[in-house]
Structures are given as C-alpha cells and as structure tokens.
Amino acid sequence: MTYETLDTAAALLPAEAIDAIERAATSAHRHDDLFSDRAANIRQSAVRDVFDISMRPGLVSLAGGSPYLQSLPLDRLAATAAAIIADEGLTALQYGGGQGMEELRTQICDVMAAEGILDAIPQNVVITAGSQSAQDVATKVFCNPGDVVLVENPTYVGALNTFEAYQVQVETVEMDGDGLVPELLEDKIAALQAAGKNIKFLYTIPSFNNPSGITLAKERRQRIVEICRDSNILVLEDNPYGLLKFDGEPLEPLRASNPGDVIYMGSFSKIFAPGLRIGWALVPEHLQRRYYLASESVTLCPPTLNQMLVSAYLREYDWKGQIATYRGLYAQRCRAMLDALDEHMPDGTSWTTPEGGFFVWVTLPEGVDTYPLLQKAIDAGVVFIPGAAFTPSDEPSNKLRLAFSAVPPEAIAEGVRRLAPVLREAIAAL
C-alpha cells in the first residue's frame, strides 16, 4: 500500500510544522553572540538533521497541519489566474494599497458573516500576509519589551515565536476540555497585576485550538472577554479553523458581540489555499489607523495578484460548497484517527476529540518526554510534533500533536499503528 510520504524535507511538513519541531529542542553554536537581543530571544535548535532522515520514502507524516488541496478545482483556478494576468496584469502585478483591495475587504466581511460576525465593515479590515502577519503587527503595535501576553496552554507555535521575538513575557493559562478556564484566567491576571506587570492582550484560538483541537465552550466565551475588558486587556482572537466545524454550525466568535474589545484574525490558509498568504485582521475602529500603518510598514502592500485570485474565487466559485467539502473530508479523517487511537494506543494514554479543525492532542503518562521519541518514531516510519513546541516553558512535555487534515484515512491508521509501539516502549520504561 502507498502512503503519503516525505519525498523532500518540505513535503507534507509546512513551515508551521518545521517551526514547531524546531522549538522542541535547543542548541548553541558559535554565532550565538551575533544575535540581537530580539533574535536571541527565539529558541534555536539543531533538529534540521531530522529532515535529512525524514526524506526517506514511505514515512507517514502526522505532523503538518495542511489543508487537503487536492479537493480544489485546480484546472479552473489555473485558468482564472491566467485570465487575471492577461486581462488585468498591469494592476495584478503592480503595487497596491497597504490596507488591501476594497473588493476583497468587502468580501471578507461576507466570509465573517458566515462565521457569525454581522457588523464588520470593509474600512476596519486590514489584509495581511496570513494571520501570522496579523499577530506580528498586533504585537508590534501594542507590546514593549517586558510586557505580558497571555496565551492558552498549549498554543500555536508561530504565535509563540512572534511574541518572543518582540521580547514580551508570555504567560500561560490552562485549559480543560471546554477550553480556557475563566477562573484560572482571573487568577493569572490578578497575580500578574499584583506583581506590577503590564498585560497587553490575551491571544486565543477559541475554535479547534492548535495544537489541542479543544474548543472554547459557548457559555465561556463572553465571560472570557468580560474578564479581559475589566482589566483593560485586549483579546486577540485567531480563528482560522472556525468555519471547519464538522457539523457545519460554527460557534459565534468572541468578536461577534464585542466589536470594541477584540481584534479578530482570519485566514484563507485553511479554507482556501495557504500558499497565497492572504489573511486579515478586523480591528476595532479606534485602533484601526495605527494597526493599518504598522501593517503597511511590514509588508508595504499585500500581494495584488494573490488578492485578485482570492477575490475571484469568492466571487465566481462555490466557496461555501468547498468549505462543506473540506468539512466532510476532515470529519472522515478525524474519525479515522480517533478509531486508530482507540485500536492501537497503549494504556495510560488519552487524547482530545475535536469537533473541527486539523488536530488531535495526545497525552502520555507523567514522566514521558515526547521530544526524544521523535527520532524513534521516524525510525518506525511516522513523524509527529512534540508537545514542547507549543508552550513557552523549557520543561519536558508528555504531550504530542497529531494532524489528520492532509493524510488519507488508510495512511492515518498506518501512522498511528507505527507510532503505538514507540509510545508503549516509553511508558514501559517509566
């Protein structure tokens, strides 16, 4: 049987996955003294050798959180892109406005309406190079070195890298099966304020958190915003997976009822194509100008051709039908992973049951460090992301992330089957 393989170091391991694995280890080298304080604050690693090994054919990747692009109408999209260049090439290949094209910003308001945000206007939308750039701009605008950013534990590796680059203090708030725990958020804020810390924002992925797959419960959502509002803390809501709820009924974003307190970040990376690098921020009106100017200073202007292709896709294609296709694919693959975990995982392990998104979060018994298991898993023919990548802590982690989005069900089952003995051996060695 043929499985998804890693024919090159980058195949099925996008930058986000490479970022995550690299965060899970640290090493020093002779150029350390050359780093600026800002750059030196980002953890460096020497796990590039992992990818030399990972190039072997037949390796099942459960590491990369990539959409399944094979379901897109690629031939038709190619014709659309060619037509844009042929008919509007002088615009498509030229500089554009720093805030992004008005047509696309208007269409993005329609996309957000499908998520439950009904009051967005194009003037408050800033087009960014994916939501990663939106995080970067927010941190640049609001954070001085030493300021505090609150995050869920665990959280997105790219956000951690961004925050650390700006020399902020990242503080975690624990989750349970219903997401961020309001009482723990209150306690953390109180303790930090008592210590004289300046908390700027809470960064949260409320729907199908990356890496855990956990969703913030509906009854907690407004309470989280109110806790932050009471302490004059912004909420930075990252919602790239919101429309990918398997049952087709997205939970209302935090931004929906809180236009003045939430910066909402969206992306076409998960609902269309990540290679276009088009995302956006919906910014409270009183913050929009400084946010937009900071974004313009980073990218000058978002890529016009890519914006025009996304705009044509939203205008001429059944984008909602494509999202429904994605939901069905990912629901099937998630079920395949959960079934394989039920069948193969050793005693003492547990895992989340996501309602959407791309990821399952596996917990091993205390005392198991999943990072050293990565090499053993590669030797067994499967690759995952160690849990240490998704926290600012330097402590070992007994967690790991498995991604199901880009892998066919039969390959998922095989990957989990290969992984199980590695975990069983580690547990037995405790």
N, C-alpha and C positions, 0 to 999 in steps of 0.2 A: 504494500500500500504506500502511496506517495503522500507525504505530509508537507505542510508549509515549512520551508527551510530558510536558513540564513546563508544565501549564496555570496553575499558581501557583508562587510561589517555593518553596513547601514540597513540591510534588508530586514524588514519587519521590526527593526529597532529604531524608531524615530528619535529625534534629538531629545525629546522628553524622557524616553526610556534610558538613553545613554546618560543623560543628566542624572537620572535617579540612581543608576548603578554606581556612577562615579561618586555620588555623595555618600555612599555607604562605606567608603574607606578613605583614609587619609595617608599622605606620604609627603616627605620633604625632598627637595632637590636643591642643586647648587644655585638656582636662580631665585630662591625664596626671598633674598634680600632686595631684589629688584622690584618686587611688587609694591604698588602704592598701598597705603593703609586700607583703602577701599577694596582693592583686588585681593589683598592678602586675607581679607575677612571671609572670603569664599573658600570653602573646603576644596583642597586639591586632592587628586588621587592618582594612583598608578594602576588602574584596572583596565587600561587600554589593551593590555595583553589578553584580557578576557575575550576581546573581539577577534583577535587572531585565532583563538581556539574556536570561537563561535562561527567561523566561516565554514566549518565542515558541513557538507550536505546532510540532510536528514534531521537536523536539530529542530525540535518543536519549540517555537517561541511563544511563551505565555507572558511575555514581558511588555510588548509595545501596545500602548493604548491608541491604536489607529482605527479609523473608520474603514468599512469594507467598500472600497471604491469600485470594485468590480460590478456593483449593482447600479452604477451611474450609466446614463446613455452617452458613452464616451464618443462615439462617432458623431452624434448630433452636436455635442459640446464642441468638438473639434471644428465642425462647420460654423458654429456660432462664433467661435474665437477668430476664425479666418475671416468671416464676414465683418466683424468689428474692425479688424486691421485694414481690410480692403476698403470699407466704406467710411470709416471714421478714424483712420490711422493717425492723422495729424493731431487729433485730440487724444487718442488712446495711448500714443507713445510720447506724449508731451508731459511736462509738469502739470500738476493740478492744484486745486485748493487744499490748504492744510487741514481743513476740517473734514474733507471728503466731499464727494459729489452729492448734490442735494437730492437727486432722484433716489440714490441708494439710501441716503439717510431717511427719506420718506418711506421707502420700502421696509427698512429695518423697523420702523415704528409698527408696520403691519405684522412683521415677524414677532415682535414683542407682544402685540395684541393677542396673538395665538397662544402666548405663554401666560397672559392674564394682566399685562400692563397696558391699560387702556387710555392713559393720558399723556403718553410720550409725544413730543413734537420734534420735528427734524432739527430745529435750532439748538436743541440740547444734546444732540447725538454727535459724537466725535468718532470718526472712523480711525481705527488703529491697525497696526500690523499684528493681528491676532489679539486675544485677550491678554497674552503675555506682555505686550507693549502697554496695554491699558494699566496693568499692575505697576509697571515701571514708572509710568507717568504719575500715577497717584502717589507713589512713594516719593518721587522727586518733589512733587508739589507740597506735600504735607509733612514730610519727615526730615528732621535734623538728626545728625548722628547722636545716638543715645536715646532717642525717643523710643517708645514701645509700640509694637504692633502685636495684636492678639490674633492667634490662629487656632483652628481646631487641631486636635491631636488624634490622628495624623492629618497632614495636609499636603497640598500639591508641591512637588519638589521645585518646580520652576518659580513659584512664588517665594519659597524659602531662599532660593538663590538671589532673587531680586532684592528681597528685604535685607539680606546680609550684605549685599554689595553697597547698599546705602548706609551701612553701619548702624542699623537700628537694633534694638533689643527685641528679639522675638520671644513671646511668652505664649505657652500653650494652654488651652482649656480642654478638658477631657470631654469625650462623647460617650453616650451609651447607645443602645440600639435604636433610640429615637433622635439621635443627633446630639448637637451641642446641649449641654445641661445648663439651664438658666441659673440655677443656684450656684453652680461652680463658676459661671461667668461673673456673677455678682461678687462672689468671694475673691476671685482673682483681681477684679477691678479695685475692690476695697483695699486689698493688700498692697497693690502697686501704688495706689494713690497715697496710702499711709506712708509708704517708703519715699514719697516725693517724686514718683515717676510721672512722665508726661505721656499719656496714652493717646495716640492719634486715631487709629481705626482698628476695627475688627475685620479681618479677612476671612470670609466664609464661603464654602461651596455647599449650599444647603441641600441641593438635589443630587443624589448619587455621588457623594463625595469621592474625589480622587485622593487617596487610593482605596478608601474603605468600602465604597458603594453604599454607605449609610445615607439615609435621607432624613433631614430635619422634619420632625413631626409638625403637622399643620397647627396644632394647638400651641406649639412653642414659638412659632415664627414671629408673631407680633411682639411677644414678650421679649425676645432677644433684641429686637430693635428698640423697644422702650427702655430696656436696661442700658443700652448704649446711649440713647438720647439723654437720659437722666444724668449721665456723666460727660455729656458733650463729646462723645466718641462717634466718629463716622462709621458706617458699615460699608465695606467694600464687598459687594455680592458678585461672585463669579459663578455664572450659570450656563456653561457650555453644553451641558447634557440635559437641560430642563425639558426640552421637547421630546426626549428619548425615553419617556416613561412607558414601560411596556404596555400598559393598558390604554395608552393614548389620552390620558387625562392628567396633564401637568399640574403640579401643585402651584398655587399662586406665589410668585416670587416675593421676597421681602420688600422689594421696591414698589410693588403694586399699590400699597396703601401708605407708603412713606416717601413721597417724592422729594422731601427736603433733607432726608437723613441718610439716604442710600445712594452710593454710586454703583450703578448696575453695569456689569461687563458681560457681553455676549460674544459669540464667535460663530463663524461659518465652518470652522475646522471640523466639527463633529457632525453637523447637519448637512454639509455640502462637501468641501474639499479643503484639507489643511494646507496644501501646497500653495494656495492662493494668498495665504496670510492676511485675511481680512477679518477683523473683529470690530468691536465698537464699545464705547462707553456711553451710557446715558447718565448725564451729570446734572445734579441739582442746578437750577437756573442761576443761583447766586454764586456758584463755583465754576460755572461753565467757561468763562473767559480765561481765567488763569490756567485751567486744565487744558483748554484747547491750545493756548500759546505754548505751554510746556510740551504738548504732544508735537506741535509743529517744529519745536526746536530739536526733537529727537529724530523725526523722520522727514522733515520738510513737508512732504506730502505723501499720503498713501498712494500705492501704485494705481495709476489711472486705468490701465488695461485690465488689471485684475478686478477693479471696482466695476468696470463696464461689463465684464463677463458675469460677475455675481448679479449685477442688476438685470442683465438679460435673462439669466437663469430664473430669477424671481418673477420676471415679467412674462416670460414665454414658456416656462416649463411648469409641470405639476410638482412644485417643490414640497407641498404638503403630502402629496402621494409618495414622493421619495422618502420623506421622513417616516411615513407609515411603513414603507418597505424596510427601512432601517430598523424600526421598532420590532417588526416581525423577525428579522434576521437575528438581532441581538437577544431577543427573548429566547429564541431557539438555542442560541449558543450559550447563553447563561444557564439554561436548563441542562444542557449537555455537561457544562462544568459542574453544576451542583450535583447532578447524578453521578458523575465520575468521582467527585469528592466523597460522596456517600459510599461509593463502592470501594474506593482504594485507600482513603486516608487512615492512618493508624490511630489507635485510641489515644486520647489526650489532645487531639487537635479539634479546633472549631473554626467556623467561618461565617461570614455575613451572607445574607440572602437579599441581594439588591432588587429593587423594583424598576430599575432602569440603568442607563449608563453602560460602562465598559468593564467594571472591575469587581473582583471578589477578594476579600481580605481574610487571610488565614492566620490563625493564632496557634502557636505551639506552646508546650508547657514552659513555665518559667525556667530559666537556666539554659535554654537553647538559643544560640546566636545564629540567625539565619544567614548572615553575610558569609561566613566560611563555608556554608553549604552551597553557595552559588557555583563554585568550581566543581564540586561533586555532582551537582545537578547537570552542569554542562557535560561532564564526562558520561552521565547517564542519558544524555540526548535531549535535555529540556532546559530552558532558561526562564528565570523569574526575576522579580525585583525585590531585593531585601528590604525589610521594613525600616531599617536605619536611615534609608534615603528620605523618609517622609516626616522627619522630626528634626528640630534644631539641636536636640540632645546628642552628645557624643557617646551615650551609653549603648551597649549592645541591644538589639531588638529581637524578640521572639516572634515577630510578625513577618509576613511576606505578601506581596501583591501578585495576583494572577489576573491577566487580561484575556477576555474571551472575544472581543469585538472583531478582530481580523483573522480569526482562525476557524476553519470549518469544524463542525461537531466531532467528526471522527478523529481529527488531529488533537482537539481539546482532550478527548478521552485518552488518547495515547500519551499525551504530555503529562497528564495527571498520573497515569499508570507508571510512567517513568520516574516521576517525582516522588511518589509514595515511599519507595524503599530508602531513598536518601533521608527523608524525614523520620522514617521508622528507626533507622540506624542512629540518628542523632538523639532521638528520645530514649532509646535503649541505653545510650552511653551516659545518661544523667546519673 
